[in-house]
Amino acid sequence: MAINYAIKRCPNPKGIEGHDYFAPRVIKVDDYTTKEIINDINDATGMSDADVRAVLLALNKQIRKGLLNGRTIVLEDVGRISVGMKAKCFPEEVLSHKDFMPSQMVRGLHINFRPDARILSELRSNKTLRRISSEWMV
């Protein structure tokens, strides 16, 4: 297996007009679909497709439930998933104001993913890269 990449134009880091900068960027091959995952788990375990699908659907439901309740999801050998918040900063004196509403400082919520150190290590040490053609290099 290899990670596909292509050469892509990137923003000019120095802002100098007339100079182009390029960097290799990962190119997604395709999605690893639920159907494929079910088939692969079925082949690895001998479980029926219906049983594997039921377990995956239950896992999805529990991950959603945990995240919506502010919990960090820890998937062994994969990583940690948690909810993050982007909020405005404010001076200390605002804290004592009678109309202070912290929820009004929230700009948005997002999902954080922190990969397990072992999967990062494996990715970095066992990487096989394959260059595919791009508009800049053939």
C-alpha positions in Angstrom: 0.0 0.0 0.0 1.2 3.5 -0.7 0.2 7.0 0.0 -0.5 8.8 -3.3 0.7 12.4 -3.7 0.9 15.1 -6.4 2.7 18.3 -6.6 0.4 21.3 -6.0 0.8 25.0 -6.0 0.9 26.5 -2.4 0.6 30.0 -1.2 3.7 32.2 -1.6 5.1 32.1 1.9 7.1 35.3 1.4 4.5 37.2 -0.7 7.0 37.9 -3.4 5.2 38.5 -6.7 6.3 36.4 -9.7 7.5 33.5 -7.5 5.6 30.3 -7.4 5.9 27.7 -4.7 5.0 24.1 -4.8 4.8 21.2 -2.4 3.7 17.5 -2.4 0.2 17.0 -1.2 -1.6 13.7 -0.4 -4.2 12.8 -3.0 -7.2 10.8 -1.6 -7.7 7.6 -3.6 -11.3 6.9 -2.5 -13.4 6.3 0.6 -13.2 3.1 2.7 -17.0 2.6 2.9 -19.0 1.0 5.6 -19.8 -1.9 3.2 -16.1 -2.6 2.6 -15.4 -2.4 6.4 -18.3 -4.9 7.0 -16.9 -7.3 4.4 -13.3 -7.0 5.8 -14.5 -7.6 9.4 -16.6 -10.5 8.2 -13.6 -12.0 6.4 -11.4 -11.5 9.5 -13.8 -12.8 12.1 -16.4 -15.0 10.4 -19.2 -12.9 11.8 -22.2 -12.4 9.6 -22.7 -9.2 7.7 -25.8 -8.5 9.7 -24.0 -8.9 13.0 -21.1 -6.7 11.9 -23.5 -4.0 10.6 -25.4 -4.1 13.9 -22.2 -3.6 15.9 -21.0 -0.8 13.7 -24.4 1.0 13.9 -24.3 0.6 17.7 -20.7 2.0 17.8 -21.7 5.0 15.6 -24.7 5.7 18.0 -22.5 5.5 21.1 -19.8 7.7 19.6 -22.4 10.3 18.7 -24.0 10.0 22.2 -20.6 10.4 23.9 -19.6 13.5 21.8 -23.0 15.2 22.3 -22.5 14.7 26.0 -19.1 16.3 26.0 -17.1 13.0 26.5 -13.8 12.1 24.8 -14.1 9.0 22.8 -11.0 6.8 23.1 -10.6 4.2 20.3 -7.7 2.0 21.2 -4.9 2.0 18.5 -6.8 4.6 16.5 -7.0 7.8 18.6 -9.2 10.2 20.6 -12.2 12.1 19.4 -13.5 15.1 21.3 -15.6 18.3 20.9 -13.7 21.5 20.7 -14.9 25.1 21.0 -13.8 28.3 19.3 -14.6 31.3 21.4 -13.9 35.0 21.7 -11.4 36.1 24.4 -12.5 38.8 26.8 -11.0 40.9 29.6 -11.2 39.8 33.2 -13.5 42.6 34.2 -16.2 41.2 32.0 -16.5 38.2 34.3 -18.1 40.2 37.0 -20.6 42.0 34.8 -24.2 41.2 35.7 -25.2 40.5 32.0 -22.2 38.3 31.2 -23.2 35.3 29.2 -20.3 33.0 28.3 -22.4 31.3 25.6 -22.4 34.5 23.6 -18.6 34.3 23.3 -18.8 30.9 21.6 -18.1 31.2 17.9 -18.6 27.6 17.1 -18.1 24.0 18.0 -16.0 21.4 16.1 -14.6 17.9 16.4 -11.0 17.2 17.3 -9.2 14.0 16.4 -5.9 13.1 18.0 -4.4 10.0 16.4 -2.9 7.3 18.6 0.9 7.7 18.8 1.4 4.1 17.5 -0.5 4.8 14.3 1.4 8.0 13.7 4.7 6.2 14.3 3.7 3.4 11.9 2.6 5.9 9.2 5.8 7.8 9.5 8.2 4.7 9.6 6.4 2.5 7.0 5.4 5.2 4.6 5.5 4.2 0.9 4.9 7.2 -1.2 3.7 7.1 -4.9 3.8 10.2 -7.0 0.9 10.5 -9.4 0.8 13.0 -12.2 -0.3 16.5 -11.6 -0.6 19.7 -13.6 2.9 20.7 -12.6 4.7 17.4 -13.0 3.9 14.4 -15.2 
